[in-house]
């Protein structure tokens, strides 16, 4: 099976320290105990992480992540979005991420949200087809109009008109994870791979959950 695609012009894991953001409330830490600072981790990130790592395990799961992040509408992200975001950075497949993985995730999410807000000019929490195309292009993904229409229809099967901020984040996570899987198999960097059926299923099943 031959699949073709293009790579984004830049990787959103390379933005250094996150700028701005949509963190949830981050009061205090572990009661009277102040854990030592994590070397190389932004203090803001440490405060947010500690506020939701209630048991002090040094790991957070999808539910705890949901408490840490707020989307562009002032709401917490959906269960689906948080599960996918955890899976994107969960290197040992434990269902949790540590503070260093959380910092990387936070940088990604902020970049995607800033891009979304750029095109959600009326702050409705939704963008339409043309705006989605521009947003993904800004992120370096060059998709055909037909594929953009597919993304809209997938997320808005009734009206086929717009995509919400949560759906945008889920779409970005899925595209990023598929891109990484594709790139790892595109050893000649041609944008084309030949893939076996079981390998294809492996990508589809592990990347979409």
Residue, then its C-alpha position, 0 to 999 in steps of 0.5 A: x500500500x502506497x501513501x503520500x503526504x507532506x511534512x510540516x515546515x516546522x515542528x511545534x516541539x521546538x518553541x522553547x519555553x511556552x508563551x502565554x497559555x490557558x492553564x487552570x488554576x494553580x494554587x499552592x502545591x502539596x500543602x506544607x511540603x514544597x517539592x524541590x524545583x525540577x531543573x530546566x523546567x519553567x517555574x510556571x509549568x512546575x506550579x501548574x503540574x504540582x497543582x494537579x498532581x494531587x498524590x505527589x507521584x510525579x505523574x499525571x493522567x488524562x483526568x488530571x491533565x483535564x484539570x490543568x488545561x483550559x481551552x480558548x472558550x474558558x472550558x476544560x478540554x474534553x476527555x477525548x482531547x486529554x486522552x489523545x494528548x497524554x498518548x502523544x507524550x506517554x513514552x512508556x505507554x503507562x497512561x501518564x506523563x511526567x513534568x518534562x513530558x507535560x512541559x513539551x505537551x504544554x508548549x504544543x497546546x499553547x501553539x495550537x491554541x494561539x493559531x486557533x485564536x488567530x482565526x477565531x476572530x469572533x471568539x466563538x470557539x469555532x472556525x470554518x473551512x477556509x480558516x481551518x485551511x489557513x490555520x493548518x497552513x500556518x502550522x506548515x501542513x499543506x493539505x488539499x481543499x478536499x482533505x480540509x473538507x473531509x476534516x470539517x465533515x468528520x467533526x461536523x457531520x450534520x452541517x459540514x461547516x465548522x470545527x470547535x477548539x476541542x475538535x481542532x486540538x484533537x485533529x492537530x494531535x492526530x495529524x502530528x502523531x500520524x506525521x511522526x509515524x509516517x516520517x519514521x517510515x519515509x527513510x528517503x524523505x520523499x513524502x511517499x511510503x510503501x506500507x504493509x497492511x499490518x503495519x498500517x493497522x498498527x499505526x492506525x490503532x496506536x495513533x488514534x487512541 
